[in-house]
Amino acid sequence: DDSAPLYFSVYCWILIIASVVTIFPFGNWQILLKAVCILNYISILFLHLYLHTYMRQPSNQVSTNVIYIIIGFFIIMTFLASTSQLNVIFKISNIFALIYFFYLCIKSFQQLDKRKNQSIGNFISILLLTVCNIQHLLVHYELIDGESLNALGVFIFLTIHSVLLTNRFLFAYSESIVMKQVLQEKVKERTNELEVANQELRRIEAEKRVLISNVCHDLANPITTINLVLKGAVDGEITTLNKQYINLMYNQSQIMRSMLEDLRQLNLLESN
């Protein structure tokens, strides 16, 4: 779900292409100059998307739209401009880039209390990039002597963020390994619990079968006794059902009632 590496890689590739065109020029130099300027503008857009995603700070829609408009304006003006006008556009775009870098410094400074190592590295890289950009402008306008350090600032920024992204990836990977181990332990624990529960269920099922078998066997005795008395009365062997036979059948029927009540209770326990 983290799109920061995607934006970072696109930003790197844009810088690589611009560098290759600058170091090994071929074709019309005016077209190449415009192409390099346009690539630099697009790189700022992906830098904006990357840093806001990296800092896990949702990009403000208004600020993003403003950047889209400004970069679109510079791209169109660069595409339409003559050679003499390119220098003016370049100076204006440099001022815009410097303002934007100050904006990034403020945003990264506000993140210093979150994710310490990551936020400190991010702030240092943006600060160095801003300082090198300021030095580049001073050299470009011949306010100070020396070589521009802008390329060095970009290199340091890319190096620091390559390390930071690698650390973030390794942390996420180690977290996933730990989570996997925890899940495996949970699955093993739940499997053991299910095995114990299954053994208990099998034991209860075996006891229930024994109980039902015993009840069926015990029900047969009073039914047999009652049938014998009634059969004797039907066959004429017992002409009068005296109190002895009536008590016998009553007691046997109470035994059956008790057993049937036990079965009913058992059924209620199973349904719960």
The 8 nearest C-alpha neighbors of each residue, nearest first, counted from 0:
[[1, 2, 3, 4, 52, 5, 55, 171],
 [0, 2, 3, 4, 52, 53, 5, 55],
 [1, 3, 5, 4, 0, 6, 52, 49],
 [2, 4, 49, 6, 52, 53, 5, 1],
 [5, 3, 7, 6, 2, 8, 164, 1],
 [4, 6, 8, 2, 7, 3, 9, 49],
 [7, 5, 49, 9, 3, 8, 4, 45],
 [6, 8, 4, 10, 5, 9, 49, 3],
 [7, 9, 11, 5, 10, 6, 4, 12],
 [10, 8, 12, 6, 11, 7, 13, 5],
 [9, 11, 7, 13, 8, 42, 12, 45],
 [12, 10, 8, 14, 9, 13, 15, 7],
 [11, 13, 15, 9, 14, 10, 16, 8],
 [12, 14, 16, 10, 15, 11, 42, 17],
 [15, 13, 17, 11, 12, 16, 18, 10],
 [16, 14, 12, 18, 13, 17, 19, 11],
 [15, 17, 19, 13, 18, 14, 12, 20],
 [16, 18, 14, 20, 35, 15, 19, 21],
 [19, 17, 21, 15, 16, 20, 14, 22],
 [18, 20, 16, 22, 21, 17, 23, 15],
 [21, 19, 24, 17, 23, 18, 22, 16],
 [20, 22, 18, 19, 24, 23, 17, 35],
 [23, 21, 19, 20, 18, 24, 17, 25],
 [22, 24, 20, 19, 21, 25, 18, 17],
 [25, 23, 20, 21, 22, 26, 28, 31],
 [24, 26, 23, 27, 28, 20, 31, 21],
 [27, 25, 28, 24, 31, 30, 29, 20],
 [26, 28, 30, 29, 31, 25, 24, 32],
 [29, 27, 31, 30, 32, 26, 24, 25],
 [30, 28, 32, 31, 27, 33, 82, 34],
 [29, 31, 33, 32, 28, 27, 34, 26],
 [32, 30, 34, 28, 29, 33, 35, 27],
 [33, 31, 29, 35, 34, 30, 28, 36],
 [32, 34, 36, 30, 31, 35, 37, 77],
 [33, 35, 31, 37, 32, 36, 30, 38],
 [36, 34, 38, 32, 17, 33, 37, 31],
 [37, 35, 33, 39, 38, 34, 32, 40],
 [36, 38, 40, 34, 39, 35, 74, 33],
 [39, 37, 35, 41, 40, 36, 42, 34],
 [38, 40, 42, 36, 37, 41, 35, 43],
 [41, 39, 37, 43, 42, 38, 70, 36],
 [40, 42, 38, 44, 43, 39, 37, 45],
 [43, 41, 39, 45, 44, 40, 10, 46],
 [44, 42, 46, 40, 41, 45, 47, 39],
 [43, 45, 47, 41, 42, 46, 48, 40],
 [46, 44, 48, 42, 47, 43, 10, 6],
 [45, 47, 43, 49, 44, 48, 42, 50],
 [48, 46, 44, 45, 50, 49, 43, 51],
 [49, 47, 45, 51, 46, 50, 52, 44],
 [50, 48, 6, 46, 52, 3, 47, 51],
 [51, 49, 53, 52, 47, 48, 54, 46],
 [50, 52, 56, 54, 48, 53, 49, 58],
 [53, 51, 55, 49, 50, 3, 54, 48],
 [52, 54, 50, 55, 3, 51, 49, 56],
 [53, 55, 56, 51, 52, 50, 110, 107],
 [56, 54, 52, 53, 51, 57, 50, 58],
 [55, 57, 54, 51, 52, 58, 53, 50],
 [58, 56, 59, 55, 51, 52, 54, 60],
 [57, 59, 51, 60, 56, 63, 48, 52],
 [58, 60, 62, 61, 63, 57, 64, 56],
 [59, 61, 63, 62, 64, 58, 65, 57],
 [60, 62, 64, 63, 59, 65, 58, 66],
 [63, 61, 65, 59, 64, 60, 66, 58],
 [64, 62, 60, 66, 65, 61, 59, 67],
 [63, 65, 67, 61, 66, 62, 60, 68],
 [64, 66, 62, 68, 63, 67, 69, 61],
 [67, 65, 63, 69, 64, 68, 70, 62],
 [68, 66, 64, 70, 65, 69, 71, 63],
 [67, 69, 71, 65, 66, 70, 72, 64],
 [70, 68, 72, 66, 71, 67, 65, 73],
 [69, 71, 73, 67, 72, 68, 66, 40],
 [70, 72, 68, 74, 69, 73, 67, 75],
 [71, 73, 69, 75, 70, 74, 68, 76],
 [74, 72, 76, 70, 71, 75, 77, 69],
 [73, 75, 71, 77, 72, 76, 37, 78],
 [76, 74, 78, 72, 77, 73, 71, 79],
 [75, 77, 73, 79, 78, 74, 80, 72],
 [78, 76, 80, 74, 75, 79, 73, 33],
 [77, 79, 75, 76, 80, 74, 33, 37],
 [80, 78, 76, 77, 75, 81, 74, 84],
 [81, 79, 77, 84, 76, 78, 85, 82],
 [80, 82, 84, 83, 85, 79, 77, 78],
 [81, 83, 85, 84, 80, 29, 86, 33],
 [82, 84, 81, 85, 86, 87, 80, 88],
 [83, 85, 81, 87, 86, 82, 80, 88],
 [86, 84, 88, 82, 87, 83, 89, 80],
 [85, 87, 89, 84, 88, 83, 90, 82],
 [88, 86, 90, 89, 84, 85, 91, 83],
 [89, 87, 85, 91, 90, 86, 92, 84],
 [88, 90, 86, 92, 87, 91, 85, 93],
 [91, 89, 93, 87, 92, 88, 86, 94],
 [92, 90, 88, 94, 93, 89, 87, 95],
 [91, 93, 95, 89, 94, 90, 88, 96],
 [94, 92, 96, 90, 95, 91, 97, 89],
 [93, 95, 97, 91, 92, 96, 98, 90],
 [94, 96, 92, 98, 93, 97, 99, 91],
 [97, 95, 93, 99, 94, 98, 92, 100],
 [96, 98, 100, 94, 99, 95, 93, 101],
 [99, 97, 95, 101, 100, 96, 94, 102],
 [98, 100, 102, 96, 97, 101, 95, 103],
 [101, 99, 103, 97, 102, 98, 129, 96],
 [100, 102, 104, 98, 103, 99, 97, 105],
 [101, 103, 99, 105, 100, 104, 106, 98],
 [104, 102, 100, 106, 101, 105, 107, 99],
 [105, 103, 101, 107, 102, 106, 108, 125],
 [104, 106, 108, 102, 103, 107, 109, 101],
 [105, 107, 103, 109, 108, 104, 102, 110],
 [108, 106, 110, 122, 104, 109, 105, 103],
 [109, 107, 105, 110, 111, 106, 104, 122],
 [108, 110, 106, 107, 111, 105, 112, 104],
 [109, 111, 107, 108, 113, 112, 118, 106],
 [112, 110, 118, 108, 113, 109, 119, 115],
 [111, 113, 110, 115, 114, 109, 118, 108],
 [112, 114, 111, 115, 110, 118, 117, 109],
 [115, 113, 117, 118, 116, 112, 111, 110],
 [114, 116, 118, 113, 117, 119, 112, 111],
 [117, 115, 119, 118, 114, 120, 121, 163],
 [116, 118, 120, 115, 119, 114, 121, 163],
 [117, 119, 121, 111, 115, 120, 116, 114],
 [120, 118, 122, 116, 121, 117, 115, 111],
 [121, 119, 123, 117, 118, 122, 116, 124],
 [120, 122, 118, 124, 119, 123, 117, 125],
 [123, 121, 119, 107, 125, 120, 124, 126],
 [124, 122, 126, 120, 125, 121, 127, 119],
 [123, 125, 156, 127, 121, 126, 122, 128],
 [126, 124, 128, 122, 127, 123, 129, 104],
 [125, 127, 123, 129, 128, 124, 122, 104],
 [128, 126, 130, 124, 129, 125, 152, 131],
 [127, 129, 152, 125, 131, 126, 130, 132],
 [128, 130, 132, 126, 127, 131, 100, 125],
 [131, 129, 127, 133, 132, 128, 126, 134],
 [132, 130, 149, 134, 128, 148, 152, 133],
 [131, 133, 135, 129, 149, 130, 134, 128],
 [134, 132, 130, 136, 135, 131, 129, 137],
 [133, 135, 131, 137, 132, 136, 138, 130],
 [136, 134, 147, 132, 138, 133, 137, 149],
 [135, 137, 139, 133, 138, 134, 140, 132],
 [138, 136, 142, 134, 140, 139, 135, 143],
 [139, 137, 141, 135, 143, 136, 140, 142],
 [138, 140, 136, 141, 137, 135, 142, 147],
 [139, 141, 137, 138, 142, 136, 143, 135],
 [142, 140, 138, 143, 139, 137, 144, 136],
 [141, 143, 137, 140, 138, 144, 139, 136],
 [144, 142, 138, 141, 137, 145, 140, 134],
 [145, 143, 138, 141, 142, 146, 137, 147],
 [144, 146, 138, 147, 143, 148, 141, 134],
 [145, 147, 148, 138, 144, 135, 134, 149],
 [146, 148, 135, 149, 138, 134, 145, 150],
 [149, 147, 151, 131, 150, 135, 152, 146],
 [148, 150, 131, 152, 132, 151, 147, 135],
 [151, 149, 153, 152, 148, 154, 147, 131],
 [152, 150, 154, 148, 149, 153, 155, 131],
 [153, 151, 128, 149, 155, 131, 150, 154],
 [152, 154, 156, 150, 151, 155, 128, 157],
 [153, 155, 151, 157, 156, 152, 158, 150],
 [156, 154, 158, 152, 157, 153, 159, 151],
 [155, 157, 124, 153, 159, 154, 158, 152],
 [158, 156, 154, 160, 155, 159, 161, 153],
 [159, 157, 155, 161, 156, 160, 154, 162],
 [160, 158, 162, 156, 161, 157, 155, 163],
 [161, 159, 163, 157, 162, 158, 164, 156],
 [160, 162, 158, 164, 159, 163, 157, 165],
 [161, 163, 165, 160, 159, 164, 166, 158],
 [164, 162, 160, 166, 165, 161, 167, 159],
 [163, 165, 167, 161, 166, 162, 160, 168],
 [164, 166, 162, 168, 163, 167, 169, 161],
 [167, 165, 169, 163, 168, 164, 170, 162],
 [166, 168, 164, 170, 165, 169, 163, 171],
 [167, 169, 165, 171, 166, 170, 172, 164],
 [170, 168, 172, 166, 171, 167, 173, 165],
 [169, 171, 167, 173, 172, 168, 166, 174],
 [170, 172, 174, 168, 169, 173, 167, 175],
 [171, 173, 169, 175, 174, 170, 168, 176],
 [174, 172, 176, 170, 175, 171, 169, 177],
 [175, 173, 171, 177, 172, 176, 178, 170],
 [174, 176, 178, 172, 173, 177, 179, 171],
 [177, 175, 173, 179, 178, 174, 180, 172],
 [178, 176, 180, 174, 179, 175, 181, 173],
 [177, 179, 175, 181, 176, 180, 174, 182],
 [178, 180, 176, 182, 177, 181, 175, 183],
 [181, 179, 183, 177, 182, 178, 184, 176],
 [180, 182, 178, 184, 183, 179, 185, 177],
 [183, 181, 185, 179, 184, 180, 186, 178],
 [184, 182, 180, 186, 185, 181, 187, 179],
 [185, 183, 187, 181, 182, 186, 188, 180],
 [186, 184, 182, 188, 183, 187, 189, 181],
 [187, 185, 183, 189, 188, 184, 190, 182],
 [186, 188, 190, 184, 185, 189, 183, 191],
 [189, 187, 185, 191, 190, 186, 184, 192],
 [188, 190, 192, 186, 191, 187, 185, 193],
 [191, 189, 187, 193, 192, 188, 186, 194],
 [192, 190, 194, 188, 193, 189, 187, 195],
 [191, 193, 189, 195, 190, 194, 196, 188],
 [194, 192, 196, 190, 191, 195, 197, 189],
 [193, 195, 191, 197, 196, 192, 190, 198],
 [196, 194, 198, 192, 193, 197, 199, 191],
 [195, 197, 193, 199, 194, 198, 192, 200],
 [198, 196, 200, 194, 199, 195, 193, 201],
 [199, 197, 201, 195, 200, 196, 202, 194],
 [198, 200, 202, 196, 197, 201, 203, 195],
 [201, 199, 197, 203, 202, 198, 204, 196],
 [200, 202, 204, 198, 199, 203, 197, 205],
 [203, 201, 199, 205, 200, 204, 198, 206],
 [204, 202, 206, 200, 205, 201, 207, 199],
 [203, 205, 201, 207, 202, 206, 200, 208],
 [206, 204, 208, 202, 207, 203, 201, 209],
 [207, 205, 203, 209, 204, 208, 210, 202],
 [206, 208, 210, 204, 205, 209, 203, 211],
 [207, 209, 205, 211, 210, 206, 212, 204],
 [208, 210, 212, 206, 207, 211, 213, 205],
 [209, 211, 207, 213, 212, 208, 206, 214],
 [212, 210, 214, 208, 213, 209, 215, 207],
 [213, 211, 209, 215, 210, 214, 208, 216],
 [212, 214, 216, 210, 211, 215, 217, 209],
 [215, 213, 217, 211, 216, 212, 218, 210],
 [216, 214, 218, 212, 213, 217, 211, 219],
 [215, 217, 213, 219, 214, 218, 212, 220],
 [216, 218, 214, 219, 215, 220, 213, 221],
 [219, 217, 215, 216, 220, 214, 221, 255],
 [218, 220, 222, 216, 217, 221, 223, 215],
 [219, 221, 223, 222, 218, 217, 224, 216],
 [222, 220, 251, 224, 223, 219, 218, 225],
 [221, 223, 225, 219, 224, 220, 226, 218],
 [224, 222, 226, 220, 221, 225, 219, 227],
 [223, 225, 221, 227, 226, 222, 220, 228],
 [226, 224, 222, 228, 248, 227, 223, 221],
 [225, 227, 223, 229, 224, 228, 230, 222],
 [228, 226, 230, 224, 225, 229, 231, 223],
 [229, 227, 231, 225, 230, 226, 232, 224],
 [228, 230, 232, 226, 231, 227, 233, 225],
 [231, 229, 227, 233, 232, 228, 226, 234],
 [232, 230, 236, 234, 228, 237, 229, 233],
 [231, 233, 237, 229, 235, 230, 234, 236],
 [234, 232, 230, 231, 235, 229, 236, 237],
 [233, 235, 231, 232, 236, 230, 237, 229],
 [236, 234, 232, 237, 233, 238, 231, 230],
 [235, 237, 231, 234, 232, 238, 233, 230],
 [238, 236, 232, 231, 235, 239, 240, 234],
 [239, 237, 235, 232, 236, 240, 231, 233],
 [238, 240, 237, 241, 232, 235, 236, 244],
 [241, 239, 244, 245, 242, 238, 237, 232],
 [240, 242, 243, 239, 244, 245, 246, 238],
 [241, 243, 245, 244, 246, 240, 247, 239],
 [242, 244, 246, 241, 245, 247, 240, 248],
 [245, 243, 247, 246, 242, 241, 240, 248],
 [244, 246, 242, 248, 247, 243, 249, 241],
 [247, 245, 249, 243, 244, 248, 242, 250],
 [246, 248, 244, 250, 245, 249, 243, 251],
 [247, 249, 251, 245, 225, 250, 246, 252],
 [248, 250, 246, 252, 251, 247, 245, 253],
 [251, 249, 253, 247, 252, 248, 246, 254],
 [250, 252, 221, 248, 254, 253, 249, 247],
 [251, 253, 255, 249, 254, 250, 248, 256],
 [254, 252, 256, 250, 255, 251, 257, 249],
 [253, 255, 251, 257, 252, 256, 258, 250],
 [254, 256, 252, 258, 253, 257, 218, 259],
 [257, 255, 253, 259, 254, 258, 260, 252],
 [258, 256, 260, 254, 255, 259, 253, 261],
 [257, 259, 261, 255, 260, 256, 254, 262],
 [258, 260, 262, 256, 261, 257, 255, 263],
 [261, 259, 263, 257, 262, 258, 256, 264],
 [262, 260, 258, 264, 259, 263, 265, 257],
 [263, 261, 265, 259, 260, 264, 266, 258],
 [262, 264, 260, 266, 265, 261, 259, 267],
 [265, 263, 267, 261, 266, 262, 260, 268],
 [264, 266, 262, 268, 263, 267, 261, 269],
 [265, 267, 263, 269, 264, 268, 262, 270],
 [268, 266, 264, 270, 265, 269, 263, 271],
 [269, 267, 265, 271, 266, 270, 264, 263],
 [268, 270, 266, 271, 267, 265, 264, 263],
 [269, 271, 267, 268, 266, 265, 264, 263],
 [270, 268, 269, 267, 266, 265, 264, 263]]
